[in-house]
Amino acid sequence: MENFEQKLARLEELSADIKRTDISLEDALKDFEEGITLSKTLEKELEKIEGKIQILTNQPVPPSPVSQGIPPQMDLFSAADAVTGSSGAPDSGLRQNG
């Protein structure tokens, strides 16, 4: 079974063949009939795809924790003092005075 892109490429080939000046009427009619059948098949496939997209885009998005009033949890300041907002001075380091 061909995929959508292969079918579309075949339809483009048929369209180009029909436009040739050296094609016989019988061959042009045969290509036209195949092209019509192929275009109807592609149209049905597009409708299915559009239906799937509609279903996916219309599904409700689960609410995020922030939209439910739950603040994001960050562990960056878990050791911070509630009053000063600091985790205190380090016991040692370059800025220590002795």
C-alpha positions in Angstrom: 0.0 0.0 0.0 1.3 3.4 -0.9 1.5 6.2 1.6 -0.1 9.6 1.1 3.1 11.2 -0.3 3.5 8.4 -2.9 -0.1 8.8 -4.0 0.3 12.5 -4.2 3.5 12.2 -6.3 1.7 9.8 -8.6 -1.1 12.3 -9.0 1.4 14.9 -9.9 3.0 12.6 -12.5 -0.4 11.9 -14.1 -1.2 15.6 -14.2 2.1 16.3 -16.0 1.5 13.4 -18.4 -1.9 14.8 -19.4 -0.4 18.2 -20.2 2.1 16.7 -22.6 1.4 17.6 -26.3 2.5 14.1 -27.6 0.1 12.0 -25.5 -2.6 10.1 -27.2 -6.2 10.8 -26.4 -6.6 7.2 -25.0 -3.6 7.5 -22.8 -4.7 11.0 -21.6 -8.2 9.6 -20.7 -6.6 6.6 -18.9 -4.4 9.0 -16.9 -7.3 11.2 -16.2 -9.5 8.4 -14.9 -6.6 7.2 -12.6 -6.0 10.7 -11.5 -9.7 11.2 -10.5 -9.8 7.9 -8.6 -6.5 8.8 -6.9 -7.7 12.4 -6.0 -10.8 10.9 -4.4 -8.7 8.5 -2.4 -6.4 11.3 -1.2 -9.4 13.5 -0.3 -10.8 10.7 1.9 -7.4 10.3 3.6 -7.2 14.1 4.2 -10.7 14.0 5.7 -9.6 11.3 8.1 -6.4 13.2 9.0 -8.4 16.4 9.6 -10.9 14.5 11.8 -8.0 13.1 13.9 -6.6 16.7 14.2 -10.0 18.0 15.3 -10.2 15.3 17.9 -6.7 16.0 19.2 -7.1 19.8 19.3 -10.5 19.7 20.9 -9.5 17.4 23.8 -9.3 19.3 27.0 -5.8 20.1 28.2 -5.2 18.8 31.7 -4.9 21.7 34.1 -1.4 22.6 35.2 -0.6 22.7 38.9 0.0 26.5 38.7 -3.5 27.1 37.3 -4.9 25.1 40.2 -3.3 27.4 42.7 -0.5 25.0 43.5 2.8 26.9 43.4 5.7 25.3 41.6 8.1 23.3 43.8 11.7 24.4 43.6 14.4 23.0 45.8 16.7 26.0 45.3 16.0 27.6 48.6 14.8 24.7 50.7 17.4 25.5 53.5 16.4 29.2 53.6 15.4 30.7 56.9 11.8 31.8 56.9 12.6 35.2 58.5 15.7 36.2 56.7 15.3 34.2 53.5 19.0 33.2 53.9 20.4 29.8 54.7 22.9 31.5 57.0 26.6 32.4 56.6 29.0 29.7 55.6 31.3 28.3 58.2 34.3 28.9 56.0 35.1 30.6 52.8 36.8 33.7 51.3 34.6 36.3 53.0 35.1 35.0 56.5 36.9 37.4 58.9 38.9 35.0 60.8 
